[in-house]
Structure formats: C-alpha cells, structure tokens
C-alpha cells in the first residue's frame, strides 16, 4: 500500500542537523526537478522581498517566510513527518506510533510538495514555504513542472499494490494515476451526516475531513492493515469501525471513490 498525502501550510521549524541532501530523499528520479525548483526559489527569495512575497502568495504576516526560503541550502533538516504539522498530521500522530507502525509509515507514506515533488515521512528536509499553486518566474507553474518527472517516478513507487490517494486537488494535479495503476487507486471523501427536520443531510467539512483522513491512516498503520486493492481497503476500513460507501468504477482503469460517512465531529 502506498498512501499519498498533502503537505501542511504550517510547518515546524527546521532542525539542528545537517542541511538537506537531495540524494538522500525518496524518489531519486525527481532530483533534477527538485534542484531546479530549489535553486530558483532560493534565488527569488534572496532578492526583492516584495516580488518574492507576491510570487509565493504570502500575506504581510508571513513576510518572514521569504528569508527562511533564502536560507534553505544551509538550514538544518529533520524528518518530513516532523516538519509537516496541522490537522491531518496532528490526527495521524506519527511521533506517537510504535516502532512497527513507524516503520510502515516510512515505507508507505509519501507527502506531495511544491518544492520537493514528493518525500517520504522519514526523509530529512528543512522547513520551507512553497505551495503547489505557485508559478515561479523561470520554472513556471509547479504542478505542470512536476508532471513529467512524476509520470516517470510514481508508477514504480506504486508498485503493484493499492494506492490510497488523500491529496487535495492542487497536489493531485502534479500526478494523476493512469491505466492499471488508476484501477487500484482509491480516493476518500469524508461526509458529515446529520438529521435536519428528520431528514439526513450530508456535507463536506474541510477541517474535519483532514482530521478523519489522519485518523484513517493512523488506524491502518497501527492495525497493520495492508489491503492490496480498493475492495480490500473498503473491508479494512469497515473492520476498523468506519462507515464506508463505495462501488467499483463503471469503467476499468478508473480510481475508486470512497465516501466515509461520520455523524459526530471531533
């Protein structure tokens, strides 16, 4: 099983260790594309601060992120699973996993990134600010920049097992599973069900959606579940106590779309 996660906008500070080494990151086939983005981002943020802030879409309150990006080549790196924070990662609780579950996380989780393309949660990276929606002056739109390298790297990373795709739309634009890989890919939508005047109404709640996805991944890791395809994933999630609605796609070679229905928000 390979689980694809979005990053978080908020990030923990860089670590005290050695700077990032591209050759140490997962998916080495992405290193050329990583180097291109990293070099341009550092150059951009080392120059006109206002231009950099505009390109990166940063508010006045996030002005300090420009200087942080300028210092990326020498910033201390730490595991990506510690850099990414926020609702999904709080619910996932990587630091609280036992050794076996943490080892599974290192093998199975990939976090998509505007700067790195995708990294494993054990890969050492510095804190940065560069979303997939950014369009750099030279490199251009990052989602488009990553599509070619991702098309080469991701099918091999996916292997012959299940791909659980929990990315947001901006990060899903960097790689869309195709053909046989798409047929064993599952996406998840979290729906909040509540009674309104005796009628069940369902809605998507962004914050709770992220938390539920984090809890789903944590449960799969701690339970040692390793479904091989979307049908087995549905059964595994039901065994873990989730209400899941899903039907096979109408056409072969299309991802499964799973709805996880919850009735309490917490």
C-alpha positions in Angstrom: 0.0 0.0 0.0 1.2 3.5 -0.9 -0.6 6.5 0.8 -0.4 9.9 -0.9 -0.8 12.8 1.5 -1.0 16.6 1.0 1.6 18.7 2.9 0.5 21.3 5.5 0.7 25.1 5.0 2.1 25.4 8.6 5.4 23.7 9.3 7.6 23.2 12.3 10.9 25.0 12.4 14.0 23.5 10.6 16.1 21.1 12.7 19.6 21.3 14.1 21.0 18.6 11.8 22.9 18.8 8.5 21.3 20.5 5.5 19.1 18.6 3.1 20.8 16.2 0.8 18.8 15.6 -2.4 20.5 12.3 -3.0 19.1 11.0 0.4 15.4 11.7 -0.5 12.9 9.1 -1.7 12.2 9.0 -5.4 15.7 9.9 -6.6 14.4 10.3 -10.2 12.9 13.6 -9.0 16.2 15.1 -8.0 16.8 17.1 -11.2 13.4 18.7 -10.9 13.9 19.3 -7.2 17.2 21.0 -7.8 15.6 23.3 -10.4 12.9 24.4 -8.0 15.2 24.7 -5.0 17.7 26.9 -6.8 15.1 29.2 -8.3 13.2 29.5 -5.0 16.4 30.4 -3.1 17.4 32.9 -5.8 13.9 34.5 -5.8 13.9 34.8 -2.0 17.4 36.2 -1.8 16.4 39.2 -4.0 13.4 41.5 -3.9 11.4 40.6 -0.9 8.2 42.1 -2.2 8.4 40.3 -5.5 9.1 37.0 -3.7 6.1 37.6 -1.4 3.9 38.2 -4.4 5.1 35.2 -6.3 4.6 32.9 -3.3 1.2 34.4 -2.4 2.3 35.3 1.1 0.5 37.8 3.4 2.3 40.6 5.2 2.2 38.4 8.3 4.2 35.7 6.5 6.9 38.0 5.3 9.5 36.1 7.4 8.9 33.0 5.2 10.9 34.7 2.4 14.1 34.9 4.4 13.5 31.3 5.6 13.4 30.1 1.9 16.5 32.1 1.1 18.4 30.1 3.8 17.3 26.7 2.6 20.7 25.4 1.4 22.2 25.7 4.9 19.1 25.2 7.1 19.1 22.1 9.3 16.9 19.2 8.1 14.7 16.9 10.1 12.2 14.1 9.2 9.4 15.4 7.0 6.9 13.8 9.3 8.1 16.2 12.0 8.2 19.3 9.6 4.6 18.9 8.5 2.0 20.0 11.1 -1.7 20.8 11.0 -4.9 19.0 11.4 -4.2 15.9 9.3 -0.7 15.4 10.8 -1.9 16.0 14.4 -4.6 13.3 13.9 -2.0 11.0 12.3 0.4 11.4 15.3 3.5 9.9 13.7 5.7 10.6 16.7 3.3 8.5 18.9 3.4 5.4 16.7 5.2 2.3 17.9 8.3 1.1 16.1 6.4 -1.3 13.8 3.8 1.3 12.8 6.5 3.9 12.3 8.4 1.6 10.0 5.3 1.0 8.0 4.8 4.8 7.8 8.3 5.2 6.4 7.6 2.7 3.7 4.1 3.6 2.8 3.5 7.4 3.2 4.5 10.0 0.6 3.9 13.7 1.1 3.4 15.8 -2.0 5.2 19.1 -2.1 5.6 22.1 -4.4 9.3 22.2 -3.6 10.3 18.5 -3.3 7.7 16.9 -5.6 7.1 14.2 -3.0 9.0 12.9 0.0 8.8 10.1 2.5 7.9 11.0 6.1 11.4 9.8 7.2 13.2 12.0 4.6 15.1 14.8 6.2 14.1 18.3 4.8 14.2 21.8 6.2 11.1 24.0 6.8 10.0 25.9 3.8 7.1 27.8 2.1 6.2 26.9 -1.5 2.8 25.6 -2.3 2.0 23.6 -5.5 -0.1 26.5 -6.7 3.0 28.7 -7.1 4.1 29.9 -10.5 7.9 30.6 -10.4 9.2 33.2 -13.0 11.5 30.7 -14.6 10.2 27.2 -13.8 6.6 28.2 -14.3 3.6 26.6 -12.7 4.8 23.9 -10.3 2.1 21.4 -10.8 3.0 21.4 -14.5 6.7 21.2 -13.7 6.2 18.1 -11.7 4.0 16.1 -14.1 6.8 14.8 -16.3 9.1 13.7 -13.6 6.2 12.3 -11.5 5.0 10.3 -14.5 8.4 8.5 -14.5 8.8 8.0 -10.8 5.3 7.3 -9.4 4.3 4.1 -11.2 7.5 2.4 -9.8 6.8 3.8 -6.4 3.2 2.5 -6.5 4.4 -1.0 -7.3 1.6 -3.5 -7.8 -0.4 -2.7 -4.7 -3.1 -0.3 -3.5 -2.7 3.5 -3.9 -4.7 5.4 -1.3 -4.8 9.0 -2.6 -5.7 11.5 0.1 -4.2 14.6 -1.6 -6.1 17.9 -2.1 -6.8 18.9 -5.7 -3.9 21.3 -6.0 -1.4 18.4 -5.2 -3.3 15.8 -7.2 -2.7 18.0 -10.3 1.0 17.1 -10.1 0.3 13.4 -10.8 -2.8 11.5 -11.8 -2.7 7.7 -11.8 -3.4 6.2 -15.2 -4.3 2.9 -16.6 -3.7 -0.1 -14.4 -2.4 2.0 -11.5 -5.5 4.1 -11.6 -7.6 0.9 -11.3 -6.1 0.1 -7.9 -6.2 3.7 -6.6 -8.8 4.9 -4.1 -9.7 8.4 -3.2 -11.6 9.3 0.0 -14.2 11.9 0.7 -15.4 12.5 4.3 -19.1 13.3 4.7 -20.7 14.6 7.8 -24.2 13.2 8.2 -26.8 14.9 10.4 -30.5 14.9 10.8 -32.3 18.1 9.8 -36.0 18.1 10.4 -35.9 14.3 10.3 -34.1 14.2 7.0 -30.4 13.1 6.8 -28.3 15.8 5.2 -24.7 15.3 4.3 -21.9 17.9 3.9 -18.2 18.1 3.4 -16.4 19.8 6.3 -12.8 20.8 5.5 -11.3 20.7 9.0 -13.0 17.5 10.0 -12.2 16.0 6.6 -8.4 16.4 7.3 -8.7 15.0 10.8 -10.7 12.0 9.7 -8.1 11.2 7.0 -5.3 11.4 9.5 -7.2 9.0 11.8 -7.8 6.6 9.0 -4.2 6.4 8.0 -3.1 6.1 11.7 -5.6 3.2 12.2 -4.3 1.4 9.1 -0.7 1.8 10.3 -1.3 0.7 13.9 -3.6 -2.1 12.9 -1.0 -3.5 10.5 -3.7 -3.5 7.7 -2.2 -3.9 4.2 -5.1 -4.0 1.7 -3.9 -4.9 -1.8 -6.7 -3.2 -3.7 -9.6 -0.7 -3.2 -12.1 -3.5 -2.4 -9.9 -4.8 0.4 -9.5 -1.2 1.6 -13.2 -0.9 2.0 -13.4 -4.0 4.1 -10.4 -3.0 6.2 -11.9 0.4 6.9 -15.3 -1.2 7.9 -13.4 -3.6 10.1 -11.9 -0.5 11.8 -15.3 0.8 12.5 -15.8 3.3 9.7 -19.0 3.6 7.7 -17.8 3.4 4.1 -19.9 3.7 0.9 -18.2 2.6 -2.4 -18.9 1.0 -5.7 -16.4 -0.2 -8.3 -16.0 2.4 -11.1 -18.1 2.0 -14.2 -15.0 1.7 -16.4 -11.8 -0.3 -15.8 -8.7 1.8 -15.2 -10.5 4.4 -13.2 -10.0 5.1 -9.4 -12.4 4.1 -6.8 -14.2 6.9 -5.0 -14.9 6.1 -1.3 -17.2 8.0 0.9 -16.5 7.8 4.7 -19.7 8.9 6.5 -19.4 10.3 10.0 -22.1 11.5 12.3 -20.0 13.2 15.0 -17.4 15.9 14.5 -14.4 15.7 16.9 
